[in-house]
Amino acid sequence: MEYQRNNFPRPVITGLGGITPLGDVNALWDGLKNGKSGIRKIETIETAHVPVKIAGEVRDFDSSAYIDRKDARRMGRASQFAVVAAIHAVNDSGLDIDYIREHGERVGVVIGTSLGSHEMSEQATTKYKTSGYRKPNPLSLINSLPNMPSHYVSHYFGTLGALKTPSTACASGTQSIGEGAELIRYGKADIVICGGVEAILQDYTIAGFEAMNALATGYEDHPELASRPFDALRSGFVFSEGCGIVVLESAEHAMKRGARIYGEVLGHASSSDAYHVAALDPEGWGAYRSMKWALEDAHINTDEIDYINAHGTSTPANDAMETLAIKRLMGEDAYHTPISSSKSMLGHALAASGAIEVLACAKMLEEQVLHPTINLHNPDPDCDLDYVPHVAREVKNMRVILSNSFGLGGQNATIILGKI
């Protein structure tokens, strides 16, 4: 194996860790390839006063096996998700904490989020105002900051290298893994723990997205049917939460220690729509540029793409726009390239989604199986590509996967993975 590609070290994925509505990475992959939905009625918060009562909820999460209970009480849910998922990813990589601490200056952490543990700030503000303005907990504000998941992961493992928190809405997780790959490429790190996290499943976030008419409604009796990307009857996305973490290493570092390699980060890119604070550019030019530049970064052509993991949110605007952008990028090749949406089973975990989808892509490369898009019973005429409906598909010689993430504020990010 060549350790250098285009005169740069090659960033490879050696570890996977996840906290998702379907469970850890093994449960996630088993659920996705079997078309199982993790979307259910919400149980962790009160929903009597909110119009939407379903979500991709992480249930039965318990960090006590990994984080001291006293420390956990100070941490937000997002930070706890990130630490536990990072521990799983590092364990999966075959690295250990002593090695990471010994080589801490060569280890980076890049974990994206939209709002971090915003619930801590919201709760502290409410308590302050209802307690007669008594002195607030000094740590509540600090622990609500978006960079705290990255901090706690770095603190746990004793990493001393680059520490970053991209906050680019729903593109954050994908962009974070891309930025982690850059640290490897430019020799700034040998190991990077990177990904995305979101844990703001709260009544005010649900109410806010519902006020934007962005959420799927009317599925309280059948939550598993609510997320239906590319279907003519889709009505909105399903709010979700979770965390996806990968361990990246330089190929040379991974090979020297005999690590298992899931795949290589071949290229990545980001772009701006410069169109609207919340609405997507209906012509998909920002999405097109992100995909085009990622291909250029990877030095590959469109006919080399074997599969696309779509952003696929199940909103009327996104799915038609993404389909149009893919056609513009790939021409006739678009009709011969399978595409599917993980969000049909997981909902939309905002900053975490892209990173969780990279976990799925890594497993697809490993097993040469494409997970399906479920609930695609009424194909939209404007969405006329191969979305791998209903059931998983075995493939042969799948080498290259492209994955998209698009976010509020016109944020677009694309990452390309390759099989070693």
C-alpha positions as CSV (number, residue, x, y, z in Angstrom):
1,M,0.0,0.0,0.0
2,E,1.3,3.5,-0.9
3,Y,1.2,5.8,2.1
4,Q,1.3,9.0,0.0
5,R,-1.4,10.1,-2.4
6,N,-0.9,13.2,-4.6
7,N,2.2,13.9,-2.4
8,F,0.1,14.0,0.8
9,P,-0.3,11.4,3.6
10,R,-3.5,9.4,3.1
11,P,-6.2,9.8,5.8
12,V,-7.8,6.4,6.6
13,I,-10.7,5.4,8.9
14,T,-9.7,2.8,11.5
15,G,-12.4,3.2,14.2
16,L,-16.1,3.8,14.4
17,G,-18.3,4.9,17.3
18,G,-21.9,5.9,17.4
19,I,-24.8,6.8,19.6
20,T,-27.9,6.7,17.5
21,P,-31.7,6.0,17.6
22,L,-30.9,2.5,16.5
23,G,-28.1,2.0,19.0
24,D,-24.3,1.7,18.7
25,V,-22.5,1.1,15.4
26,N,-23.3,-2.6,15.2
27,A,-27.0,-2.0,16.0
28,L,-27.1,0.9,13.7
29,W,-25.7,-1.1,10.8
30,D,-27.9,-4.1,11.5
31,G,-30.9,-1.8,11.6
32,L,-30.1,0.1,8.4
33,K,-29.4,-2.9,6.2
34,N,-32.6,-4.5,7.4
35,G,-34.7,-1.4,6.8
36,K,-35.5,-0.8,10.5
37,S,-36.7,2.6,11.6
38,G,-35.4,4.2,14.8
39,I,-38.2,6.8,14.7
40,R,-40.7,6.5,17.6
41,K,-42.9,8.4,19.9
42,I,-40.9,10.6,22.2
43,E,-40.4,9.4,25.7
44,T,-37.5,11.4,27.2
45,I,-39.3,14.8,27.3
46,E,-42.9,15.9,27.8
47,T,-44.8,16.5,24.5
48,A,-48.3,17.2,25.6
49,H,-47.9,20.9,24.7
50,V,-46.0,20.4,21.4
51,P,-47.6,19.6,18.0
52,V,-45.1,16.9,17.0
53,K,-44.6,14.0,19.2
54,I,-42.2,11.7,17.3
55,A,-38.5,11.8,16.8
56,G,-35.3,9.8,16.2
57,E,-34.7,9.5,20.0
58,V,-31.8,8.0,21.7
59,R,-33.3,5.9,24.5
60,D,-31.8,4.3,27.5
61,F,-28.5,6.2,27.2
62,D,-26.3,5.7,30.3
63,S,-22.8,7.1,30.4
64,S,-22.0,5.8,33.9
65,A,-19.8,3.0,32.6
66,Y,-17.6,5.6,31.0
67,I,-17.9,8.9,32.8
68,D,-17.8,9.5,36.6
69,R,-21.3,10.4,37.7
70,K,-20.2,13.6,39.4
71,D,-18.5,14.7,36.1
72,A,-21.6,13.6,34.1
73,R,-23.8,15.9,36.1
74,R,-21.8,18.9,35.0
75,M,-21.8,17.8,31.3
76,G,-24.5,18.3,28.8
77,R,-26.1,15.4,26.9
78,A,-24.1,16.3,23.7
79,S,-20.8,16.1,25.6
80,Q,-21.7,12.8,27.1
81,F,-22.7,11.4,23.7
82,A,-19.4,12.6,22.2
83,V,-17.2,11.1,24.9
84,V,-18.9,7.7,24.9
85,A,-19.0,7.5,21.1
86,A,-15.3,8.5,21.0
87,I,-14.4,5.8,23.5
88,H,-16.2,3.3,21.3
89,A,-14.4,4.5,18.2
90,V,-11.0,4.4,19.8
91,N,-11.6,0.9,21.2
92,D,-12.7,-0.2,17.7
93,S,-9.5,1.2,16.2
94,G,-7.4,-0.9,18.4
95,L,-5.7,2.1,19.9
96,D,-5.6,2.6,23.7
97,I,-5.7,5.7,25.9
98,D,-2.2,5.3,27.1
99,Y,-0.8,5.4,23.6
100,I,-2.9,8.4,22.8
101,R,-1.7,10.3,25.9
102,E,1.9,9.4,25.2
103,H,1.6,10.8,21.7
104,G,-0.9,13.5,22.6
105,E,0.7,16.3,20.5
106,R,0.1,14.2,17.3
107,V,-3.5,13.6,18.1
108,G,-6.3,16.0,17.1
109,V,-10.0,16.3,17.9
110,V,-12.5,17.8,15.5
111,I,-16.2,17.5,16.6
112,G,-18.9,19.6,15.0
113,T,-22.3,20.6,16.5
114,S,-25.0,23.1,15.9
115,L,-25.9,24.1,19.4
116,G,-23.9,21.8,21.7
117,S,-25.6,21.3,25.1
118,H,-27.9,24.3,24.6
119,E,-30.4,22.7,27.0
120,M,-28.0,23.5,29.9
121,S,-28.2,27.2,29.1
122,E,-31.9,27.1,28.6
123,Q,-32.4,25.3,32.0
124,A,-30.1,27.7,33.8
125,T,-31.8,30.7,32.4
126,T,-35.2,29.5,33.5
127,K,-34.0,28.6,36.9
128,Y,-32.3,32.0,37.4
129,K,-35.4,33.9,36.4
130,T,-37.8,31.8,38.6
131,S,-35.5,31.7,41.7
132,G,-35.6,35.4,42.3
133,Y,-32.4,36.0,40.4
134,R,-30.2,34.1,42.7
135,K,-26.6,33.4,41.8
136,P,-26.5,30.9,38.9
137,N,-24.4,27.8,38.6
138,P,-21.1,29.1,37.1
139,L,-20.6,26.0,35.1
140,S,-24.0,25.9,33.3
141,L,-23.1,28.6,30.8
142,I,-19.6,27.1,30.1
143,N,-21.0,23.6,29.6
144,S,-23.6,24.8,27.1
145,L,-20.9,26.1,24.7
146,P,-20.7,24.3,21.4
147,N,-17.0,23.5,21.8
148,M,-17.5,21.5,25.0
149,P,-18.0,18.1,23.3
150,S,-14.6,18.5,21.6
151,H,-13.1,19.7,24.9
152,Y,-14.4,16.7,26.9
153,V,-13.2,14.2,24.3
154,S,-9.8,15.9,24.3
155,H,-9.7,16.0,28.1
156,Y,-10.7,12.4,28.4
157,F,-8.0,11.1,26.1
158,G,-5.3,13.7,26.9
159,T,-5.0,14.9,23.3
160,L,-2.7,18.0,22.8
161,G,-3.0,18.6,19.1
162,A,-5.5,20.6,17.1
163,L,-8.9,21.1,18.8
164,K,-11.7,22.3,16.6
165,T,-15.5,22.7,16.6
166,P,-17.0,23.4,13.2
167,S,-20.5,24.7,13.6
168,T,-22.1,24.7,10.1
169,A,-25.6,23.5,11.0
170,C,-26.5,20.2,9.4
171,A,-23.2,20.1,7.5
172,S,-21.1,20.1,10.7
173,G,-20.4,16.4,11.0
174,T,-19.4,15.9,7.4
175,Q,-17.2,19.0,7.4
176,S,-15.6,18.0,10.7
177,I,-14.4,14.7,9.2
178,G,-13.1,16.5,6.2
179,E,-11.2,18.9,8.4
180,G,-9.8,16.0,10.3
181,A,-8.6,14.5,7.1
182,E,-6.8,17.8,6.3
183,L,-4.9,17.6,9.6
184,I,-3.6,14.2,8.4
185,R,-2.9,15.3,4.9
186,Y,-0.8,18.3,6.0
187,G,1.2,16.4,8.6
188,K,-0.4,18.2,11.5
189,A,-1.5,14.9,13.2
190,D,-1.1,11.2,13.0
191,I,-4.5,10.5,14.6
192,V,-7.7,12.6,14.6
193,I,-10.9,11.8,16.6
194,C,-13.6,13.5,14.6
195,G,-17.3,13.6,13.9
196,G,-20.5,15.3,14.8
197,V,-23.0,15.4,17.7
198,E,-26.4,16.8,18.4
199,A,-28.6,16.4,21.5
200,I,-31.1,19.2,21.5
201,L,-34.3,17.1,21.4
202,Q,-36.3,19.6,23.5
203,D,-39.8,21.0,23.3
204,Y,-38.6,24.4,22.1
205,T,-36.6,23.0,19.3
206,I,-39.5,20.8,18.1
207,A,-41.8,23.8,18.4
208,G,-39.4,26.0,16.5
209,F,-39.0,23.6,13.5
210,E,-42.7,22.9,13.5
211,A,-43.3,26.7,13.3
212,M,-41.1,26.7,10.1
213,N,-43.4,24.0,8.7
214,A,-40.3,21.8,8.4
215,L,-41.4,18.7,10.3
216,A,-43.4,15.7,9.2
217,T,-46.8,15.7,10.9
218,G,-49.7,13.3,11.2
219,Y,-47.7,10.2,11.9
220,E,-48.1,9.8,15.7
221,D,-49.7,6.4,15.2
222,H,-47.1,5.2,12.8
223,P,-43.8,7.0,13.5
224,E,-41.8,4.7,11.4
225,L,-43.6,5.9,8.2
226,A,-42.9,9.6,8.8
227,S,-39.5,10.0,7.1
228,R,-40.0,9.3,3.4
229,P,-37.2,10.8,1.3
230,F,-37.9,11.1,-2.4
231,D,-41.5,10.0,-2.0
232,A,-44.3,12.2,-3.5
233,L,-46.1,12.2,-0.1
234,R,-43.2,13.4,2.0
235,S,-44.1,16.4,4.2
236,G,-41.0,17.2,6.2
237,F,-38.1,15.8,8.2
238,V,-38.2,14.0,11.5
239,F,-36.1,15.6,14.2
240,S,-33.4,13.4,15.7
241,E,-30.4,13.2,17.9
242,G,-27.1,11.2,18.2
243,C,-23.4,11.2,17.6
244,G,-21.0,9.7,15.1
245,I,-17.3,9.6,15.7
246,V,-14.5,8.1,13.5
247,V,-10.8,7.7,14.2
248,L,-8.7,8.9,11.3
249,E,-5.0,8.0,11.0
250,S,-2.4,8.5,8.3
251,A,-2.2,5.3,6.2
252,E,1.5,4.9,7.3
253,H,0.6,5.1,11.0
254,A,-2.3,2.7,10.6
255,M,-0.3,0.2,8.6
256,K,2.7,0.2,10.9
257,R,0.5,-1.0,13.7
258,G,-1.5,-3.4,11.6
259,A,-4.8,-1.6,12.0
260,R,-8.0,-2.6,10.3
261,I,-8.9,0.0,7.7
262,Y,-12.5,0.7,6.8
263,G,-11.7,3.1,4.0
264,E,-9.9,6.2,3.0
265,V,-11.1,9.8,2.9
266,L,-10.4,10.5,-0.8
267,G,-11.7,14.1,-0.8
268,H,-14.0,16.6,0.6
269,A,-15.3,20.1,0.0
270,S,-17.8,22.7,1.2
271,S,-19.7,25.5,-0.4
272,S,-22.2,28.2,0.2
273,D,-25.6,28.8,-1.4
274,A,-25.6,32.5,-0.6
275,Y,-29.3,32.2,-1.1
276,H,-31.4,32.3,2.1
277,V,-31.1,31.8,5.8
278,A,-33.4,28.8,5.9
279,A,-34.4,27.9,2.3
280,L,-32.3,25.8,-0.1
281,D,-31.4,27.2,-3.5
282,P,-34.0,25.3,-5.5
283,E,-31.6,25.1,-8.5
284,G,-29.0,23.2,-6.3
285,W,-26.0,25.1,-7.4
286,G,-24.4,25.1,-4.0
287,A,-24.9,21.4,-3.7
288,Y,-23.5,20.9,-7.1
289,R,-20.3,22.9,-6.3
290,S,-19.7,21.0,-3.1
291,M,-19.9,17.7,-4.9
292,K,-17.8,18.9,-7.9
293,W,-15.1,20.3,-5.7
294,A,-15.0,17.2,-3.6
295,L,-14.5,15.1,-6.7
296,E,-11.7,17.5,-7.8
297,D,-10.1,17.2,-4.4
298,A,-10.2,13.4,-4.7
299,H,-8.9,13.5,-8.3
300,I,-11.7,11.2,-9.5
301,N,-14.3,11.4,-12.2
302,T,-18.1,11.0,-11.8
303,D,-18.1,7.6,-13.5
304,E,-16.0,6.3,-10.6
305,I,-18.7,7.0,-8.0
306,D,-20.4,3.7,-7.1
307,Y,-22.9,5.0,-4.6
308,I,-24.3,8.2,-3.1
309,N,-25.5,8.6,0.4
310,A,-27.9,11.4,0.0
311,H,-28.7,14.2,2.4
312,G,-32.2,13.0,1.7
313,T,-34.1,14.8,4.5
314,S,-37.7,14.0,3.3
315,T,-38.5,17.6,2.8
316,P,-40.2,18.6,-0.5
317,A,-37.5,21.1,-1.3
318,N,-34.3,19.2,-0.4
319,D,-35.0,15.9,-2.2
320,A,-36.0,17.5,-5.5
321,M,-33.0,20.0,-5.2
322,E,-30.5,17.2,-4.4
323,T,-31.8,15.0,-7.3
324,L,-31.4,18.0,-9.7
325,A,-27.8,18.7,-8.4
326,I,-26.8,15.1,-8.8
327,K,-28.1,15.0,-12.4
328,R,-26.3,18.3,-13.1
329,L,-23.0,16.8,-11.7
330,M,-23.2,13.3,-13.2
331,G,-25.3,13.6,-16.4
332,E,-26.4,10.2,-17.6
333,D,-24.3,8.5,-15.0
334,A,-26.8,9.7,-12.4
335,Y,-29.4,7.2,-13.7
336,H,-27.0,4.3,-13.2
337,T,-25.7,5.2,-9.7
338,P,-27.5,3.9,-6.6
339,I,-28.5,6.5,-4.0
340,S,-30.1,6.1,-0.6
341,S,-31.0,8.1,2.5
342,S,-30.1,7.0,6.0
343,K,-32.5,9.6,7.3
344,S,-35.5,7.5,6.1
345,M,-34.7,5.3,9.2
346,L,-32.9,7.7,11.5
347,G,-34.5,11.1,11.0
348,H,-32.4,14.2,10.8
349,A,-29.9,14.6,13.7
350,L,-28.6,18.0,12.3
351,A,-24.9,18.2,13.0
352,A,-24.6,14.5,13.8
353,S,-26.3,13.3,10.7
354,G,-23.4,13.5,8.3
355,A,-21.0,11.8,10.7
356,I,-23.5,9.0,11.4
357,E,-23.9,8.6,7.7
358,V,-20.1,8.2,7.3
359,L,-20.4,5.4,9.8
360,A,-23.0,3.8,7.6
361,C,-20.8,4.4,4.5
362,A,-17.8,2.8,6.1
363,K,-19.9,-0.3,6.9
364,M,-21.3,-0.4,3.3
365,L,-17.7,-0.4,2.0
366,E,-16.7,-3.1,4.4
367,E,-19.7,-5.4,3.6
368,Q,-20.4,-4.4,0.0
369,V,-24.1,-3.9,0.9
370,L,-26.2,-0.8,0.3
371,H,-28.8,0.0,2.8
372,P,-32.2,1.0,1.4
373,T,-34.4,4.1,1.4
374,I,-37.5,3.0,3.3
375,N,-41.0,4.4,2.8
376,L,-40.5,5.1,-0.9
377,H,-43.9,3.9,-2.0
378,N,-45.0,6.8,-4.2
379,P,-42.1,8.0,-6.3
380,D,-42.0,11.7,-6.9
381,P,-41.7,12.4,-10.7
382,D,-39.1,15.0,-9.9
383,C,-37.1,12.4,-8.0
384,D,-36.5,9.7,-10.7
385,L,-33.2,8.2,-9.8
386,D,-32.3,4.8,-8.2
387,Y,-32.9,5.3,-4.5
388,V,-32.5,1.6,-3.5
389,P,-36.1,1.4,-2.3
390,H,-37.3,-0.8,0.6
391,V,-34.6,-3.5,0.8
392,A,-30.8,-3.6,1.0
393,R,-28.8,-4.4,-2.1
394,E,-25.7,-6.5,-2.4
395,V,-23.1,-5.0,-4.8
396,K,-19.8,-6.1,-6.2
397,N,-16.5,-4.1,-6.3
398,M,-17.9,-1.0,-4.7
399,R,-14.9,1.3,-4.4
400,V,-16.0,4.9,-4.1
401,I,-18.9,6.5,-2.0
402,L,-20.0,10.1,-2.1
403,S,-21.9,11.5,0.9
404,N,-23.7,14.8,1.1
405,S,-24.8,17.1,3.9
406,F,-26.6,20.4,3.5
407,G,-27.5,22.9,6.3
408,L,-29.3,26.0,7.3
409,G,-27.6,29.2,6.2
410,G,-26.7,27.7,2.8
411,Q,-24.0,25.3,4.2
412,N,-23.0,22.4,1.9
413,A,-20.5,19.7,2.6
414,T,-19.5,16.6,0.6
415,I,-17.1,13.8,1.6
416,I,-15.8,11.0,-0.6
417,L,-14.7,7.7,0.8
418,G,-12.8,4.9,-1.0
419,K,-12.0,1.3,-0.3
420,I,-8.4,0.5,0.3
